[in-house]
């Protein structure tokens, strides 16, 4: 069975980088809005000298986007030019 790549490798990596960046930006912005509603924020006190309350779930957006892109790579390895997991 022969597989064909959608893009040359350098364009594929560039497209995956852009997709990961945009996905991380969108998910992190969403988490930033949800964190105060969920009460997961760092409030100002004597130890924390922020100008305002800081959401603490920013890493979640990065983790979710990484897992989503890894799932796409795993589900469609031939189309993305890899052997999959």
N, C-alpha and C positions, 0 to 999 in steps of 0.2 A: 504494500500500500504506500503510495507516494504522497507526501505532504508538501504543501507549498506555503511559503511565508508570505504574510501580508505586506510586510515592509522589510527593507534591508536592515541588518542588525543595528547600525548606528541610528537610523530613524526610529526603530523600535524602542531603543533605550531612551531616546529623546522623548518619544511619545509617552512612555511609561513614567519618565521623570515628571513631565508636565501633568499627567493625570494624577500622579501621587501628590504633587504639590497642590493642585487645585482641590483634590479630595480632602487633603489634610486641612487646607484653609477653610473649606466649607464646614467640615465636621467640627473643627475647633471653634469656629464662630458660633455654631449651634450649641456646643457644650458650654461656651462662655455665657450664653443667654440662659441656659438651663441650670447652671451651677447655683446662682443665687436663689432660684426658685426651690432647689433641692436642699439649700442650706449648706452647701459644700464650698465655703469661702473662708479666706483668711481675713479675719477682722483686725482692725487696728488695735493695738494695745502697746504696752511698754516695750515688749520684745519686737513687735513688728511695726515698723515705722513707715508704712505705705501712705500714699496720699489718699487712697480709697481702698475699699474692700477688693480683694484679689480672688478670682475663681481658682479652685485647686484641681480641676479636672482637665487641664489642657493636654496632658499626656494621653488621656483617653482618646482624643481625636486622632492623634498620631498613631496610636496602637490600632484603632479600628481601621483607619485607612490602609495601614500596612497589611493587616489581616485580609481586607477585601481584595487588595491587589495580589496578594499571594494566592488567594482562592481563585481569582481569575486566571492566574498563571498556571495553577494546578488543574483547573477544569478545561482550559483550552491551550495545552502546551504546544501542539503542532502549529496552530495558527500564530502563536507568539514566537515560534522558532526555538523552543526549548524541549527538553525531554520530559518535563513535568517532574513530579515528586515520586 
